[in-house]
Amino acid sequence: MPIDTLRSVLIAPFAILVVIAAIRDLTTFTIPNWISLALAGAFVPAALAVGTPLPAIGLSALVGVAMLVVGIVMFALRWIGGGDAKLMAAASMWLGLQGLAPFVLFTGLAGGALALTLLAARSSWVRPFAAVGPGWVERLATPGGATPYGVAIAVGALAAFPAGVLMGGTHIGF
């Protein structure tokens, strides 16, 4: 199996799990713990398999712990939910120190776009259309409702991944 194919297979759980987290947060306003645990658990084997040096793996684990602390503070301030905090920490492990700044930047940009989208969906002009859709769409369109920030975290993580530790951290791409 060519090395690029092997690398793709080994890093696929990252993309799959963050997309599942985004969909679950969008439709239920929850991110199950198993997703963040699976992300964290899959990181070390994937990193070892693609030849990431041990010091870089350790530093990525520290980045994950640091982001968990940041996430706990943000949760305590009621800026994000607990699932968002755990997803942010688990995803940041896969990105490492070199992918952290792009992750924060892209997540912030995606969060802003998400906020604008929710503001539009919660307007008196659009809200009546949401009422005829699935229940989760109506919940999204409810003024003052929760924000599924896991969607922004997933977009940020996927956008920053090429800059991350498992990809060599050499470029940023979409």
N, CA and C atoms as a LAMMPS dump frame, in Angstrom:
ITEM: TIMESTEP
0
ITEM: NUMBER OF ATOMS
522
ITEM: BOX BOUNDS ff ff ff
-5.0000000000000000e+02 5.0000000000000000e+02
-5.0000000000000000e+02 5.0000000000000000e+02
-5.0000000000000000e+02 5.0000000000000000e+02
ITEM: ATOMS id mol type element x y z
1 1 1 N 0.853 -1.178 0
2 1 2 C 0 0 0
3 1 3 C 0.899 1.241 0
4 2 1 N 0.695 2.151 -0.935
5 2 2 C 1.515 3.365 -0.974
6 2 3 C 1.379 4.17 0.327
7 3 1 N 2.436 4.876 0.673
8 3 2 C 2.475 5.606 1.939
9 3 3 C 1.378 6.66 2.036
10 4 1 N 1.043 7.337 0.943
11 4 2 C -0.012 8.343 0.984
12 4 3 C -1.37 7.709 1.265
13 5 1 N -1.614 6.534 0.704
14 5 2 C -2.866 5.824 0.961
15 5 3 C -2.921 5.377 2.414
16 6 1 N -1.808 4.843 2.915
17 6 2 C -1.745 4.412 4.313
18 6 3 C -1.993 5.593 5.243
19 7 1 N -1.354 6.707 4.974
20 7 2 C -1.547 7.909 5.797
21 7 3 C -3.022 8.332 5.771
22 8 1 N -3.639 8.294 4.616
23 8 2 C -5.044 8.672 4.496
24 8 3 C -5.946 7.762 5.321
25 9 1 N -5.673 6.475 5.28
26 9 2 C -6.468 5.511 6.051
27 9 3 C -6.295 5.759 7.554
28 10 1 N -5.088 6.054 7.965
29 10 2 C -4.811 6.238 9.388
30 10 3 C -5.359 7.546 9.94
31 11 1 N -5.464 8.557 9.095
32 11 2 C -5.968 9.835 9.589
33 11 3 C -7.459 10.021 9.314
34 12 1 N -8.063 9.099 8.581
35 12 2 C -9.496 9.19 8.28
36 12 3 C -10.375 9.288 9.527
37 13 1 N -10.056 8.58 10.618
38 13 2 C -10.922 8.713 11.8
39 13 3 C -11.058 10.157 12.29
40 14 1 N -10.014 10.943 12.119
41 14 2 C -10.092 12.349 12.535
42 14 3 C -11.229 13.053 11.801
43 15 1 N -11.203 12.993 10.487
44 15 2 C -12.225 13.68 9.692
45 15 3 C -13.609 13.105 9.958
46 16 1 N -13.696 11.793 10.003
47 16 2 C -14.992 11.149 10.225
48 16 3 C -15.577 11.562 11.569
49 17 1 N -14.765 11.518 12.599
50 17 2 C -15.27 11.812 13.947
51 17 3 C -15.637 13.286 14.134
52 18 1 N -14.851 14.211 13.576
53 18 2 C -15.232 15.615 13.745
54 18 3 C -16.484 15.947 12.941
55 19 1 N -16.678 15.29 11.803
56 19 2 C -17.905 15.511 11.031
57 19 3 C -19.107 14.935 11.781
58 20 1 N -18.956 13.749 12.366
59 20 2 C -20.043 13.177 13.17
60 20 3 C -20.366 14.093 14.341
61 21 1 N -19.34 14.633 14.997
62 21 2 C -19.563 15.557 16.115
63 21 3 C -20.349 16.783 15.665
64 22 1 N -19.988 17.328 14.512
65 22 2 C -20.688 18.51 13.999
66 22 3 C -22.145 18.19 13.703
67 23 1 N -22.391 17.064 13.069
68 23 2 C -23.768 16.678 12.744
69 23 3 C -24.578 16.444 14.013
70 24 1 N -23.987 15.757 14.974
71 24 2 C -24.701 15.504 16.242
72 24 3 C -24.995 16.813 16.969
73 25 1 N -24.03 17.729 16.997
74 25 2 C -24.253 19.004 17.679
75 25 3 C -25.318 19.824 16.958
76 26 1 N -25.283 19.808 15.647
77 26 2 C -26.255 20.546 14.855
78 26 3 C -27.674 20.023 15.072
79 27 1 N -27.822 18.72 15.164
80 27 2 C -29.159 18.126 15.238
81 27 3 C -29.666 17.876 16.656
82 28 1 N -28.75 17.772 17.633
83 28 2 C -29.19 17.45 19.003
84 28 3 C -28.643 18.394 20.067
85 29 1 N -27.759 19.307 19.677
86 29 2 C -27.071 20.201 20.617
87 29 3 C -26.265 19.432 21.656
88 30 1 N -25.812 18.253 21.295
89 30 2 C -24.929 17.483 22.175
90 30 3 C -23.834 16.836 21.339
91 31 1 N -22.68 16.675 21.954
92 31 2 C -21.583 15.926 21.355
93 31 3 C -21.275 14.794 22.326
94 32 1 N -21.584 13.568 21.942
95 32 2 C -21.36 12.45 22.868
96 32 3 C -19.888 12.31 23.255
97 33 1 N -19.666 11.901 24.489
98 33 2 C -18.301 11.727 24.99
99 33 3 C -17.506 10.721 24.169
100 34 1 N -18.182 9.713 23.615
101 34 2 C -17.45 8.68 22.878
102 34 3 C -16.704 9.264 21.681
103 35 1 N -17.229 10.351 21.121
104 35 2 C -16.554 10.941 19.963
105 35 3 C -15.209 11.538 20.376
106 36 1 N -15.208 12.331 21.435
107 36 2 C -13.956 12.934 21.9
108 36 3 C -12.989 11.871 22.404
109 37 1 N -13.506 10.855 23.087
110 37 2 C -12.642 9.77 23.567
111 37 3 C -12.036 8.993 22.394
112 38 1 N -12.843 8.738 21.374
113 38 2 C -12.325 8.035 20.195
114 38 3 C -11.262 8.866 19.476
115 39 1 N -11.502 10.177 19.373
116 39 2 C -10.501 11.06 18.751
117 39 3 C -9.189 11.016 19.523
118 40 1 N -9.287 11.171 20.83
119 40 2 C -8.078 11.167 21.659
120 40 3 C -7.38 9.812 21.593
121 41 1 N -8.157 8.734 21.649
122 41 2 C -7.574 7.399 21.622
123 41 3 C -6.942 7.023 20.296
124 42 1 N -7.469 7.544 19.218
125 42 2 C -6.945 7.2 17.892
126 42 3 C -5.712 8.013 17.526
127 43 1 N -5.459 9.095 18.248
128 43 2 C -4.356 9.973 17.863
129 43 3 C -2.991 9.29 17.942
130 44 1 N -2.655 8.712 19.075
131 44 2 C -1.305 8.153 19.249
132 44 3 C -1.028 7.033 18.245
133 45 1 N -1.921 6.054 18.078
134 45 2 C -1.625 5.029 17.064
135 45 3 C -1.459 5.609 15.654
136 46 1 N -2.302 6.572 15.297
137 46 2 C -2.18 7.188 13.975
138 46 3 C -0.86 7.943 13.853
139 47 1 N -0.505 8.678 14.891
140 47 2 C 0.741 9.451 14.859
141 47 3 C 1.955 8.53 14.748
142 48 1 N 1.96 7.451 15.518
143 48 2 C 3.069 6.501 15.451
144 48 3 C 3.142 5.844 14.069
145 49 1 N 1.997 5.496 13.537
146 49 2 C 1.968 4.803 12.251
147 49 3 C 2.452 5.673 11.097
148 50 1 N 2.238 6.982 11.18
149 50 2 C 2.709 7.848 10.088
150 50 3 C 4.114 8.379 10.354
151 51 1 N 4.727 7.928 11.455
152 51 2 C 6.119 8.278 11.72
153 51 3 C 6.345 9.591 12.437
154 52 1 N 5.351 10.058 13.155
155 52 2 C 5.518 11.292 13.925
156 52 3 C 6.5 11.028 15.06
157 53 1 N 7.495 11.878 15.248
158 53 2 C 8.474 11.666 16.328
159 53 3 C 7.797 11.706 17.705
160 54 1 N 8.322 10.922 18.635
161 54 2 C 7.746 10.861 19.976
162 54 3 C 7.653 12.22 20.675
163 55 1 N 8.687 13.078 20.573
164 55 2 C 8.546 14.392 21.209
165 55 3 C 7.373 15.199 20.642
166 56 1 N 7.127 15.084 19.351
167 56 2 C 5.998 15.797 18.743
168 56 3 C 4.678 15.224 19.223
169 57 1 N 4.625 13.907 19.434
170 57 2 C 3.41 13.28 19.965
171 57 3 C 3.16 13.772 21.388
172 58 1 N 4.219 13.824 22.18
173 58 2 C 4.086 14.323 23.555
174 58 3 C 3.642 15.774 23.601
175 59 1 N 4.214 16.589 22.733
176 59 2 C 3.831 18.001 22.684
177 59 3 C 2.373 18.142 22.246
178 60 1 N 1.95 17.31 21.314
179 60 2 C 0.549 17.348 20.88
180 60 3 C -0.389 16.956 22.018
181 61 1 N 0.019 15.985 22.816
182 61 2 C -0.791 15.602 23.979
183 61 3 C -0.887 16.77 24.963
184 62 1 N 0.22 17.475 25.156
185 62 2 C 0.196 18.655 26.037
186 62 3 C -0.704 19.755 25.476
187 63 1 N -0.688 19.934 24.172
188 63 2 C -1.578 20.905 23.529
189 63 3 C -3.029 20.515 23.813
190 64 1 N -3.333 19.23 23.711
191 64 2 C -4.682 18.758 24.005
192 64 3 C -5.089 19.051 25.442
193 65 1 N -4.181 18.812 26.38
194 65 2 C -4.467 19.097 27.797
195 65 3 C -4.668 20.6 28.006
196 66 1 N -3.8 21.397 27.408
197 66 2 C -3.928 22.857 27.539
198 66 3 C -5.256 23.338 26.96
199 67 1 N -5.639 22.789 25.819
200 67 2 C -6.912 23.195 25.222
201 67 3 C -8.1 22.7 26.044
202 68 1 N -7.94 21.586 26.744
203 68 2 C -9.001 21.139 27.638
204 68 3 C -9.171 22.141 28.778
205 69 1 N -8.068 22.633 29.304
206 69 2 C -8.138 23.65 30.356
207 69 3 C -8.815 24.916 29.823
208 70 1 N -8.418 25.352 28.632
209 70 2 C -9.052 26.518 28.015
210 70 3 C -10.547 26.253 27.815
211 71 1 N -10.87 25.059 27.347
212 71 2 C -12.266 24.704 27.14
213 71 3 C -13.066 24.677 28.425
214 72 1 N -12.463 24.203 29.508
215 72 2 C -13.145 24.184 30.802
216 72 3 C -13.441 25.608 31.26
217 73 1 N -12.482 26.504 31.067
218 73 2 C -12.709 27.912 31.425
219 73 3 C -13.836 28.491 30.567
220 74 1 N -13.801 28.221 29.276
221 74 2 C -14.855 28.733 28.392
222 74 3 C -16.217 28.141 28.767
223 75 1 N -16.234 26.877 29.175
224 75 2 C -17.475 26.245 29.629
225 75 3 C -17.964 26.905 30.918
226 76 1 N -17.045 27.155 31.835
227 76 2 C -17.418 27.798 33.105
228 76 3 C -17.987 29.199 32.875
229 77 1 N -17.494 29.865 31.855
230 77 2 C -18.002 31.197 31.512
231 77 3 C -19.273 31.123 30.654
232 78 1 N -19.702 29.907 30.347
233 78 2 C -20.906 29.639 29.543
234 78 3 C -20.77 30.121 28.091
235 79 1 N -19.542 30.134 27.604
236 79 2 C -19.303 30.513 26.214
237 79 3 C -19.517 29.333 25.282
238 80 1 N -19.189 28.123 25.751
239 80 2 C -19.362 26.906 24.971
240 80 3 C -19.9 25.811 25.883
241 81 1 N -20.353 24.729 25.271
242 81 2 C -20.831 23.593 26.043
243 81 3 C -19.687 22.658 26.421
244 82 1 N -19.98 21.727 27.296
245 82 2 C -18.977 20.763 27.738
246 82 3 C -18.492 19.869 26.604
247 83 1 N -19.401 19.458 25.738
248 83 2 C -19.005 18.639 24.59
249 83 3 C -18.092 19.398 23.646
250 84 1 N -18.374 20.694 23.495
251 84 2 C -17.517 21.54 22.656
252 84 3 C -16.106 21.599 23.23
253 85 1 N -16.002 21.751 24.543
254 85 2 C -14.693 21.839 25.2
255 85 3 C -13.898 20.56 24.985
256 86 1 N -14.558 19.417 25.134
257 86 2 C -13.868 18.132 24.962
258 86 3 C -13.486 17.896 23.497
259 87 1 N -14.382 18.265 22.577
260 87 2 C -14.075 18.117 21.154
261 87 3 C -12.889 19 20.762
262 88 1 N -12.885 20.222 21.258
263 88 2 C -11.8 21.153 20.96
264 88 3 C -10.458 20.587 21.442
265 89 1 N -10.442 20.008 22.631
266 89 2 C -9.21 19.438 23.171
267 89 3 C -8.754 18.227 22.372
268 90 1 N -9.686 17.324 22.074
269 90 2 C -9.318 16.108 21.341
270 90 3 C -8.841 16.435 19.925
271 91 1 N -9.517 17.362 19.273
272 91 2 C -9.118 17.747 17.918
273 91 3 C -7.748 18.42 17.921
274 92 1 N -7.481 19.221 18.932
275 92 2 C -6.209 19.949 18.968
276 92 3 C -5.021 19.007 19.14
277 93 1 N -5.249 17.841 19.731
278 93 2 C -4.16 16.858 19.817
279 93 3 C -3.68 16.484 18.424
280 94 1 N -4.618 16.29 17.521
281 94 2 C -4.288 15.886 16.155
282 94 3 C -3.579 17.012 15.398
283 95 1 N -3.761 18.242 15.839
284 95 2 C -3.183 19.391 15.137
285 95 3 C -1.823 19.777 15.686
286 96 1 N -1.607 19.532 16.969
287 96 2 C -0.332 19.858 17.588
288 96 3 C -0.115 21.353 17.689
289 97 1 N 1.067 21.708 18.14
290 97 2 C 1.384 23.118 18.352
291 97 3 C 1.373 23.904 17.045
292 98 1 N 1.908 23.322 15.962
293 98 2 C 1.968 24.064 14.704
294 98 3 C 0.603 24.242 14.057
295 99 1 N -0.352 23.409 14.38
296 99 2 C -1.696 23.554 13.825
297 99 3 C -2.647 24.324 14.715
298 100 1 N -2.183 24.706 15.911
299 100 2 C -3.062 25.348 16.887
300 100 3 C -3.537 26.729 16.447
301 101 1 N -2.643 27.577 15.98
302 101 2 C -3.048 28.927 15.56
303 101 3 C -4.031 28.876 14.388
304 102 1 N -3.761 28.069 13.347
305 102 2 C -4.764 27.977 12.276
306 102 3 C -6.099 27.425 12.783
307 103 1 N -6.05 26.469 13.712
308 103 2 C -7.268 25.898 14.279
309 103 3 C -8.092 26.976 14.98
310 104 1 N -7.449 27.765 15.804
311 104 2 C -8.155 28.835 16.524
312 104 3 C -8.708 29.864 15.533
313 105 1 N -7.906 30.231 14.546
314 105 2 C -8.342 31.207 13.544
315 105 3 C -9.538 30.693 12.745
316 106 1 N -9.408 29.488 12.195
317 106 2 C -10.492 28.947 11.375
318 106 3 C -11.747 28.669 12.196
319 107 1 N -11.572 28.229 13.432
320 107 2 C -12.728 27.982 14.294
321 107 3 C -13.439 29.299 14.604
322 108 1 N -12.678 30.341 14.871
323 108 2 C -13.281 31.65 15.127
324 108 3 C -14.037 32.179 13.916
325 109 1 N -13.444 32.032 12.746
326 109 2 C -14.12 32.478 11.52
327 109 3 C -15.387 31.665 11.265
328 110 1 N -15.291 30.353 11.45
329 110 2 C -16.469 29.505 11.261
330 110 3 C -17.532 29.809 12.314
331 111 1 N -17.093 30.113 13.528
332 111 2 C -18.04 30.486 14.579
333 111 3 C -18.764 31.78 14.253
334 112 1 N -18.058 32.73 13.68
335 112 2 C -18.698 33.986 13.266
336 112 3 C -19.718 33.753 12.168
337 113 1 N -19.35 32.927 11.196
338 113 2 C -20.291 32.602 10.115
339 113 3 C -21.501 31.853 10.668
340 114 1 N -21.264 30.959 11.611
341 114 2 C -22.361 30.225 12.241
342 114 3 C -23.287 31.182 12.988
343 115 1 N -22.713 32.12 13.717
344 115 2 C -23.525 33.095 14.459
345 115 3 C -24.381 33.933 13.515
346 116 1 N -23.79 34.393 12.419
347 116 2 C -24.56 35.175 11.446
348 116 3 C -25.677 34.342 10.818
349 117 1 N -25.379 33.093 10.531
350 117 2 C -26.387 32.198 9.962
351 117 3 C -27.538 31.982 10.944
352 118 1 N -27.202 31.777 12.218
353 118 2 C -28.246 31.578 13.223
354 118 3 C -29.052 32.848 13.442
355 119 1 N -28.405 33.997 13.403
356 119 2 C -29.144 35.263 13.52
357 119 3 C -30.158 35.391 12.392
358 120 1 N -29.744 35.048 11.184
359 120 2 C -30.665 35.111 10.048
360 120 3 C -31.79 34.091 10.212
361 121 1 N -31.438 32.867 10.628
362 121 2 C -32.449 31.813 10.782
363 121 3 C -33.439 32.145 11.898
364 122 1 N -32.983 32.918 12.879
365 122 2 C -33.841 33.254 14.019
366 122 3 C -34.614 34.551 13.809
367 123 1 N -34.489 35.135 12.622
368 123 2 C -35.226 36.361 12.328
369 123 3 C -36.697 36.032 12.103
370 124 1 N -37.518 37.028 12.263
371 124 2 C -38.96 36.822 12.105
372 124 3 C -39.322 36.488 10.657
373 125 1 N -38.45 36.771 9.73
374 125 2 C -38.719 36.483 8.324
375 125 3 C -38.468 35.012 7.991
376 126 1 N -37.447 34.429 8.599
377 126 2 C -37.056 33.067 8.253
378 126 3 C -37.677 32.03 9.197
379 127 1 N -37.863 32.391 10.44
380 127 2 C -38.333 31.449 11.457
381 127 3 C -39.597 30.689 11.05
382 128 1 N -40.586 31.321 10.413
383 128 2 C -41.781 30.552 10.031
384 128 3 C -41.472 29.381 9.087
385 129 1 N -40.466 29.522 8.251
386 129 2 C -40.101 28.434 7.342
387 129 3 C -39.46 27.273 8.102
388 130 1 N -38.738 27.599 9.162
389 130 2 C -38.096 26.555 9.969
390 130 3 C -39.128 25.706 10.695
391 131 1 N -40.273 26.29 10.998
392 131 2 C -41.314 25.575 11.738
393 131 3 C -41.877 24.4 10.949
394 132 1 N -41.758 24.415 9.647
395 132 2 C -42.292 23.319 8.837
396 132 3 C -41.245 22.241 8.551
397 133 1 N -40.027 22.47 9
398 133 2 C -38.952 21.508 8.78
399 133 3 C -38.846 20.528 9.946
400 134 1 N -37.791 19.747 9.935
401 134 2 C -37.555 18.811 11.053
402 134 3 C -37.432 19.566 12.377
403 135 1 N -37.672 18.868 13.469
404 135 2 C -37.622 19.493 14.789
405 135 3 C -36.303 20.165 15.108
406 136 1 N -35.202 19.586 14.627
407 136 2 C -33.902 20.173 14.949
408 136 3 C -33.709 21.507 14.232
409 137 1 N -34.301 21.669 13.065
410 137 2 C -34.214 22.951 12.351
411 137 3 C -35.006 24.008 13.114
412 138 1 N -36.163 23.626 13.611
413 138 2 C -36.967 24.564 14.403
414 138 3 C -36.231 24.974 15.676
415 139 1 N -35.548 24.014 16.324
416 139 2 C -34.768 24.351 17.526
417 139 3 C -33.634 25.321 17.185
418 140 1 N -32.982 25.122 16.043
419 140 2 C -31.912 26.043 15.626
420 140 3 C -32.452 27.45 15.404
421 141 1 N -33.682 27.536 14.916
422 141 2 C -34.27 28.832 14.574
423 141 3 C -34.964 29.499 15.761
424 142 1 N -34.918 28.888 16.924
425 142 2 C -35.564 29.47 18.101
426 142 3 C -34.71 30.609 18.652
427 143 1 N -35.264 31.818 18.715
428 143 2 C -34.497 32.95 19.248
429 143 3 C -34.01 32.666 20.672
430 144 1 N -32.758 33.011 20.926
431 144 2 C -32.169 32.796 22.247
432 144 3 C -31.73 31.368 22.485
433 145 1 N -31.872 30.528 21.476
434 145 2 C -31.496 29.123 21.617
435 145 3 C -29.988 28.935 21.64
436 146 1 N -29.61 27.713 21.895
437 146 2 C -28.19 27.361 21.967
438 146 3 C -27.534 27.464 20.594
439 147 1 N -26.22 27.558 20.606
440 147 2 C -25.436 27.584 19.376
441 147 3 C -24.636 26.291 19.294
442 148 1 N -24.811 25.521 18.227
443 148 2 C -24.052 24.273 18.085
444 148 3 C -22.611 24.566 17.655
445 149 1 N -21.787 25.02 18.616
446 149 2 C -20.434 25.467 18.279
447 149 3 C -19.532 24.319 17.827
448 150 1 N -19.974 23.084 18.063
449 150 2 C -19.218 21.944 17.558
450 150 3 C -19.074 21.986 16.05
451 151 1 N -20.026 22.62 15.379
452 151 2 C -19.947 22.777 13.924
453 151 3 C -18.73 23.649 13.575
454 152 1 N -18.573 24.761 14.268
455 152 2 C -17.43 25.653 14.018
456 152 3 C -16.117 24.969 14.377
457 153 1 N -16.111 24.21 15.46
458 153 2 C -14.895 23.496 15.859
459 153 3 C -14.509 22.482 14.79
460 154 1 N -15.492 21.772 14.255
461 154 2 C -15.213 20.783 13.214
462 154 3 C -14.681 21.443 11.949
463 155 1 N -15.298 22.548 11.541
464 155 2 C -14.82 23.27 10.347
465 155 3 C -13.388 23.754 10.58
466 156 1 N -13.141 24.335 11.751
467 156 2 C -11.795 24.817 12.07
468 156 3 C -10.763 23.699 12.085
469 157 1 N -11.137 22.563 12.657
470 157 2 C -10.215 21.43 12.739
471 157 3 C -9.894 20.883 11.351
472 158 1 N -10.914 20.74 10.525
473 158 2 C -10.681 20.22 9.177
474 158 3 C -9.855 21.193 8.332
475 159 1 N -10.127 22.474 8.465
476 159 2 C -9.384 23.472 7.697
477 159 3 C -7.928 23.564 8.151
478 160 1 N -7.688 23.372 9.443
479 160 2 C -6.332 23.494 9.981
480 160 3 C -5.533 22.194 9.872
481 161 1 N -6.179 21.095 9.583
482 161 2 C -5.496 19.806 9.594
483 161 3 C -4.239 19.749 8.728
484 162 1 N -4.258 20.31 7.524
485 162 2 C -3.023 20.256 6.72
486 162 3 C -1.822 20.928 7.391
487 163 1 N -2.07 21.849 8.303
488 163 2 C -0.976 22.516 9.009
489 163 3 C -0.567 21.743 10.26
490 164 1 N -1.265 20.669 10.565
491 164 2 C -1.059 19.937 11.81
492 164 3 C 0.148 19.019 11.815
493 165 1 N 0.371 18.452 12.974
494 165 2 C 1.555 17.64 13.226
495 165 3 C 1.598 16.371 12.369
496 166 1 N 0.469 15.765 12.083
497 166 2 C 0.48 14.526 11.305
498 166 3 C 0.718 14.766 9.814
499 167 1 N 0.537 15.995 9.381
500 167 2 C 0.766 16.321 7.976
501 167 3 C 2.099 17.048 7.784
502 168 1 N 2.863 17.127 8.825
503 168 2 C 4.159 17.781 8.726
504 168 3 C 4.129 19.269 9.004
505 169 1 N 2.921 19.827 9.137
506 169 2 C 2.773 21.23 9.489
507 169 3 C 3.422 22.182 8.518
508 170 1 N 3.428 21.841 7.236
509 170 2 C 4.163 22.676 6.291
510 170 3 C 3.302 23.652 5.503
511 171 1 N 1.993 23.449 5.485
512 171 2 C 1.144 24.347 4.696
513 171 3 C -0.266 24.366 5.27
514 172 1 N -1.02 25.348 4.859
515 172 2 C -2.425 25.446 5.229
516 172 3 C -3.227 25.36 3.953
517 173 1 N -4.205 24.512 3.93
518 173 2 C -5.039 24.371 2.754
519 173 3 C -6.44 23.974 3.13
520 174 1 N -7.302 23.97 2.16
521 174 2 C -8.686 23.585 2.408
522 174 3 C -8.965 22.291 1.705
